[in-house]
Amino acid sequence: MSEGSLISQRFGIHQARIGRDFVIHFYGSSLQKFLGIDADINTAKSSDVLPEIVGIERIINTIIDGGSRETSIKRINRIVDGPLPAEVFFDLFIINDDRGDDTAALVIRDVTGETLIRQSLQQRRNEIHLLQQDLSEKNIQLMKSQKELRELNKGLEKAVDNRTRELKESIEFSRRLFSQTVNSLMSALEKRDPYTAGHQQRVALLAEAIGRELGLSEHAIEGISVASRLHDIGKIYVPSEFLTKPLGLSEAEFTVIKTHSSVGFDILRDIEFPWPVATIILQHHEKCDGSGYPFGLKGEEILLESKIVTVADVVEAMATYRPYRFSSSIESALEEIEMNSGILYGENVVKTCISLFRKKGFKWNA
C-alpha cells in the first residue's frame, strides 16, 4: 500500500497539485476515489472536478508565485456518485510548498465524520430545546392543577435522567474517538519515519512526568500529553527522504523541516481541543533567548506547556538513535539541558527534568 493511501486511510487527507492552467494533476488514486471520479485519470480541469475553485483563480496564482502561503475553503458539502451515493464534507487547502514548478499543493481533508457528529450533537441540542419549550408551555397550562403539576414534574425528572445518561454516553464515546484519532495520527507519522517510532509517545511520558512534578493540574497534563503525542504531526508535509537522510541536511532542506511546527499548527488549529494544543506545537522549537523558530519568541512569551515539550523532546532525541547520528547517553542529554538552562530552556523545567532522572529514577518503559 502506498504512503499516500496510508495517510488518506488514517485521517482522510488526499493530495494533488494544481498549475497555472488550473489543471489538477493527480498522484495515486485516493482523491479520485474520494470525489467519485474515474480513478484512472491523471489530470483534469479544476472547474470539472472542483467547481468550488472557480472565482479564486487570482488567489491561486498569487500562491504559486509565492505572494501568499495558502488559501482554504472549509466545509464543502457534496453528494458523491457511486453504487450507493454518499454525502461527504471536506476542507480544501491550496498551499505554496516551495517546489518552484509553477504548481501548488492541493490538499483535501475529509471532515465527514466530524461534521456528522457535530450535526448529531446539534440535533440533540435542538431536541432538548424543543422539549424544554414544550414542557414550559405545559407547565403554564397545568398550574391550575397541583396533581397534574406533580405528574408533569415526575415526567420531567425522568426525561432529564434519560437525557443526562445519553449525554454521559455521548461524552464517553467522544473521548474514546478523540483518543483513537490522536493515536492514529501519531502512528501515521511514525510509519513515515521508522527511526523515530515511539519518539512522540516517549516525549509524552516524560512531559507528563515533568508536568506532575511542577504541580500542574491533571487537566493541563492531559493537554501536554496530547500536544506531545502530536508535536511532530507537521512532518507529514516534509519529504520522507529529508527525515531519514543519513548525512547532514542542506540549508534548504533544514528550512523545509523547520516548517513542521507551523504546518502542525495549521493542521490542528481548527480542532476544538479543550487545551491550546495547536499553540503548544507551534512553539515547541522556540527558545528562551529568542534563537528558536518560527517566531523567535523569548522567555514568558512561550507557553509553559511548550517549554515542557521542548525539554522532553531534546532529552528523548539525544538519548535515542537517529540515522544521522548515534545516540548519546541520558546523562549527556541532561548535561546539555543543564548547560543551557535559562538560555535555551526554561530553568524550572530543566531543574525538574534532571531531578526526575537523577533523584527519582525516571525511566521509559521498554
C-alpha positions in Angstrom: 0.0 0.0 0.0 1.4 3.4 -0.9 2.3 6.1 1.6 -0.5 8.4 0.2 -3.0 5.6 0.7 -1.9 5.1 4.3 -2.3 8.8 5.0 -5.7 9.1 3.4 -6.9 6.0 5.3 -5.5 7.1 8.6 -7.0 10.6 8.8 -8.6 11.4 5.4 -6.1 13.6 3.7 -6.0 13.5 -0.1 -3.4 15.3 -2.2 -2.8 16.5 -5.7 -1.3 19.5 -7.5 -2.8 22.5 -9.4 -1.0 24.5 -12.0 -1.3 28.0 -13.5 -3.5 26.5 -16.2 -5.9 25.3 -13.4 -5.4 21.7 -14.4 -5.3 19.3 -11.4 -2.5 16.7 -11.5 -3.4 13.6 -9.5 -1.0 11.1 -8.0 -2.2 7.9 -6.5 -6.0 7.4 -6.7 -7.2 8.3 -3.3 -8.5 11.8 -4.3 -10.3 10.5 -7.4 -12.0 7.8 -5.3 -13.0 10.3 -2.6 -14.5 12.6 -5.2 -16.2 9.7 -7.0 -14.5 10.2 -10.4 -12.6 7.8 -12.6 -9.5 6.6 -10.7 -7.5 6.1 -13.9 -7.4 9.7 -14.9 -4.2 11.6 -14.2 -5.3 15.2 -14.9 -8.5 17.1 -15.1 -9.7 20.7 -15.3 -10.2 22.2 -11.9 -13.7 23.5 -12.9 -14.8 20.0 -13.8 -13.5 18.3 -10.6 -13.7 21.1 -8.0 -16.0 23.9 -9.2 -15.6 25.5 -5.8 -12.3 26.8 -7.0 -13.9 28.9 -9.8 -13.6 32.5 -8.8 -10.4 32.3 -6.8 -8.0 31.8 -9.8 -6.2 35.1 -9.0 -5.6 33.9 -5.4 -4.2 30.6 -6.7 -1.8 32.3 -9.0 -0.6 34.5 -6.1 0.1 31.4 -4.0 2.0 29.8 -6.9 4.1 33.0 -7.3 4.9 32.9 -3.6 2.9 36.0 -2.7 0.8 34.1 -0.3 1.3 30.8 1.6 -2.2 29.3 1.3 -5.9 29.6 1.0 -8.7 27.4 2.0 -12.4 26.7 1.6 -14.0 25.0 4.6 -16.9 22.6 5.0 -17.6 21.8 1.3 -20.6 19.6 1.0 -21.0 17.2 -1.9 -23.0 14.1 -3.0 -20.5 11.6 -4.4 -21.9 9.3 -7.1 -21.4 5.5 -6.8 -23.3 2.3 -6.3 -24.6 3.9 -3.1 -24.4 7.7 -3.4 -22.9 9.2 -0.3 -22.8 12.7 1.2 -19.3 13.9 2.1 -17.9 17.0 3.7 -14.3 18.2 3.2 -11.9 21.2 3.7 -9.9 22.3 0.6 -6.4 23.8 1.0 -4.2 25.2 -1.7 -0.6 25.6 -0.4 2.7 27.0 -1.6 5.2 24.2 -0.7 8.2 26.0 -2.3 8.5 23.4 -5.1 9.1 26.1 -7.7 7.5 24.2 -10.5 4.6 26.6 -11.2 2.2 24.5 -9.2 0.8 24.5 -5.7 -0.2 21.6 -3.4 -3.9 20.9 -3.4 -4.9 19.1 -0.1 -8.4 17.9 0.7 -9.2 16.9 4.3 -12.2 14.6 4.8 -14.2 16.0 7.7 -17.4 14.0 7.1 -17.2 12.1 10.4 -16.5 15.2 12.4 -19.3 17.1 10.7 -21.8 14.4 11.1 -21.0 14.1 14.8 -21.5 17.9 15.2 -24.8 17.7 13.3 -25.9 14.9 15.6 -25.0 16.8 18.7 -26.8 19.9 17.3 -29.8 17.8 16.6 -29.7 16.6 20.2 -29.5 20.2 21.5 -32.4 21.2 19.3 -34.5 18.2 20.6 -33.7 19.3 24.2 -34.6 22.9 23.4 -37.9 21.8 21.8 -38.6 19.6 24.8 -37.9 22.5 27.2 -40.2 24.7 25.2 -42.9 22.1 25.2 -42.6 21.4 28.9 -42.7 25.2 29.7 -46.0 25.6 27.8 -47.5 22.6 29.6 -46.3 23.9 32.9 -48.3 27.1 32.4 -51.4 25.1 31.4 -51.2 22.8 34.4 -50.5 25.3 37.1 -54.2 25.1 37.9 -53.9 21.5 39.0 -51.3 20.6 41.6 -51.9 16.9 40.9 -51.2 17.4 37.2 -48.2 19.5 38.0 -46.7 16.8 40.2 -47.2 14.3 37.4 -45.5 16.6 35.0 -42.6 17.0 37.3 -42.2 13.3 37.6 -42.1 13.0 33.8 -39.6 15.9 33.5 -37.3 14.3 36.1 -37.4 11.0 34.1 -36.7 12.9 30.9 -33.8 14.7 32.4 -32.3 11.5 33.8 -32.6 9.9 30.4 -31.0 12.9 28.7 -28.2 13.0 31.3 -27.5 9.3 30.7 -27.4 9.8 27.0 -25.2 12.8 27.3 -22.7 10.9 29.5 -22.6 8.1 27.0 -22.1 10.6 24.2 -19.2 12.3 26.0 -17.5 9.0 26.8 -17.8 7.9 23.1 -16.4 11.3 22.0 -13.4 10.8 24.4 -12.7 7.3 23.0 -13.0 8.6 19.5 -10.7 11.5 20.3 -8.0 9.3 21.9 -8.2 6.9 18.9 -7.8 9.8 16.4 -4.7 11.1 18.3 -3.1 7.7 18.3 -3.9 7.2 14.6 -2.3 10.5 13.7 0.8 9.7 15.8 1.0 6.2 14.2 0.7 7.6 10.7 3.7 9.9 11.2 5.8 7.2 12.8 5.2 4.9 9.8 6.8 7.6 7.6 9.8 7.9 9.8 10.6 4.5 11.4 13.8 5.8 13.1 11.6 7.9 15.4 9.0 5.2 16.1 7.9 5.7 19.7 9.5 9.1 19.9 6.3 11.0 20.4 5.0 8.6 22.9 8.3 8.7 24.9 8.2 12.5 24.8 4.6 12.5 26.1 5.6 10.2 29.0 8.5 12.5 30.1 6.5 15.7 29.6 3.6 14.3 31.7 6.0 13.4 34.5 7.6 16.9 34.4 4.1 18.5 34.5 3.2 16.5 37.6 6.4 17.4 39.3 5.7 21.1 38.6 2.3 20.7 40.3 0.1 21.2 37.2 -3.5 20.0 37.2 -4.4 16.7 35.6 -6.4 18.6 33.0 -3.3 20.6 32.0 -1.2 17.4 32.0 -3.7 15.7 29.7 -3.3 18.7 27.3 0.5 18.4 27.4 0.2 14.7 26.7 -1.9 15.3 23.6 0.4 18.0 22.3 3.4 15.8 22.9 1.9 12.9 21.0 1.2 15.2 18.1 4.1 17.7 18.3 5.7 16.4 15.1 2.5 16.0 13.1 3.6 18.8 10.7 6.4 16.5 9.4 3.7 14.8 7.3 4.3 17.6 4.8 8.1 17.1 4.9 9.6 14.7 2.3 10.4 11.4 4.0 13.9 11.4 2.5 14.7 14.5 4.5 13.6 12.9 7.7 15.7 9.7 7.2 18.7 11.3 5.5 21.9 9.7 6.9 24.1 12.7 6.2 23.8 16.4 7.2 20.9 18.4 5.7 21.5 21.3 3.4 20.3 24.7 4.5 17.3 24.5 2.1 16.4 21.0 3.4 16.6 22.2 7.0 14.4 25.2 6.2 11.7 22.8 4.9 12.0 20.7 8.1 11.7 23.8 10.2 8.2 24.5 8.8 6.8 21.4 10.5 5.8 23.3 13.7 3.9 25.9 11.6 2.3 23.2 9.5 1.3 21.2 12.6 -0.4 24.4 13.9 -2.3 24.8 10.6 -3.4 21.2 10.7 -4.8 21.3 14.2 -5.8 25.0 14.8 -9.5 24.4 13.7 -9.9 21.4 16.0 -11.8 22.5 19.2 -9.4 21.0 21.8 -10.0 21.9 25.5 -6.3 22.9 25.6 -4.1 25.1 23.4 -2.7 22.1 21.6 -2.0 23.8 18.3 -0.2 26.7 20.0 1.9 24.3 22.1 3.0 22.6 18.9 3.7 25.9 17.1 6.1 27.0 19.9 7.9 23.7 20.7 11.0 24.8 18.9 11.1 28.3 20.4 14.0 29.0 22.8 14.1 31.3 25.9 16.8 33.5 24.4 14.8 34.1 21.2 17.0 31.9 19.0 14.2 29.4 18.2 11.6 29.2 15.4 9.2 30.0 13.8 8.8 33.4 15.5 11.9 33.8 17.8 9.8 34.1 20.9 11.5 34.8 24.3 11.0 33.9 27.9 7.5 34.4 29.1 6.2 34.8 25.5 6.5 31.0 25.3 3.8 28.8 27.0 5.0 26.7 29.9 3.5 23.7 28.2 5.6 24.4 25.2 8.8 24.7 27.3 8.0 21.3 28.9 7.5 19.6 25.5 10.8 21.2 24.2 12.9 19.8 27.1 11.2 16.4 26.8 11.8 16.4 23.0 15.5 17.3 23.3 16.3 14.7 26.0 14.5 11.9 24.2 16.0 12.8 20.8 19.6 12.9 22.2 19.1 9.6 24.1 17.9 7.6 21.1 19.3 6.5 17.7 18.8 8.6 14.6 20.1 7.7 11.1 22.3 10.9 11.0 24.0 10.2 14.4 24.4 7.7 17.1 22.5 8.2 20.4 24.1 9.9 23.4 23.5 8.7 26.9 20.8 10.1 29.1 23.5 11.8 31.2 24.8 13.6 28.1 21.3 14.8 27.3 20.8 16.1 30.9 24.2 17.9 30.7 23.0 19.6 27.5 19.8 21.0 29.0 21.6 21.8 32.3 24.3 23.8 30.4 21.6 25.8 28.5 19.2 26.2 31.4 17.7 29.7 31.3 19.3 30.3 27.9 17.6 27.9 25.6 15.4 26.0 28.0 13.1 27.1 31.0 15.0 26.9 34.3 12.2 25.3 36.4 11.5 22.7 33.6 15.2 21.8 33.3 15.6 21.5 37.1 12.5 19.3 37.3 13.6 17.0 34.4 17.1 16.5 35.9 15.6 15.7 39.3 13.3 13.1 37.7 16.2 11.2 36.2 18.9 11.7 38.8 16.9 11.6 42.0 13.7 9.8 41.2 14.9 7.2 38.8 12.6 8.1 35.9 12.8 5.6 33.0 10.9 5.0 29.8 9.2 1.6 29.6 11.0 -0.8 27.2 
